[in-house]
Amino acid sequence: MTNLTLLATYQTEFEAELVHTKLEREGIEAMLEAQERSNMIPSLDYAGGYHIYVEPEDFERAKAIIESPDDDLTDEMEEA
């Protein structure tokens, strides 16, 4: 994976992991990144958020997958 494009940022690791897993199940390779800031300010949980990156050629399809009104991530959250 080179020259990745930022697809989305989530505030919780749980939410980011759900999206990451969904993309991978759809055949889109994705990378999840978080910058740990808890060492500096222990009361904050990854203040910068959790970033999901994809290959530029997968960006539009990945965006459509995560924005689809037919896809309700809350269903997957209940299963987890």
N, C-alpha and C positions, 0 to 999 in steps of 0.2 A: 504494500500500500504506500503510494507516494503521492505528493501534491494533494493532500486530502482537503476536503471542503467541510466547513462547520455546518452541520445540518440543524442541530438544536442544542439548547442548554436547559437542563432541568435542575431544580433545587434539591431534589432528594436522590440518593443513590438508587433507591427502590424503583422510582419512576424511570430513571435512566436505564436501569438494567432491563426493565420490561420492554422498553422501546428497542434497545440493543438486541434483545432476544428475538423480538418480532421481526426486525429487519433481517437478521441472520436466517430465520425460518423462511423468509421470502427470497432468500438467495442473494441478499445484499451484504457484502462484507462491510462491517462497521467497526470503528474503534471508539472505545469509551475512555475518556480522560478526566481526571479530577486533580486539581491542585490543592494539596493538603495545606490548610492554613490553621488547623486546630492547634498546632504547636505554638503559634504566635498568639492566638486568641482562643483559648479552649472552649469558650461559650458559643463559638460559631461553628457550624457544621458545613465545611466547604463553602465559604462565602462566595467563591467564584462560580460555584455550580459544577455540574457534571456535564461535560461536553461530548457530543456524539459527532464523529466525523465519518464521511463516506467518500468514496472516489467521485471525482467530478462527473463522470459519465453516469453514475447511479443517483445523483442528487435529486433530479426531478421525480424519478420513480419513488425514491425513499421519502421525499416530502409528501407526495400523494398518499403513500401508505400511512404515514403518521397523522395526516390531516383528514383522512377519510372519515366522513360521518358514519359510515357503515361499520367502522372499526371502533369499538368501545373498549379502551384499555381497562376500564373498571371491571369488566368481566374477567380479564386475566388476573387482575389484582385479587379478586375474590378467590380464584383458584389457587393462588400462591400461598 
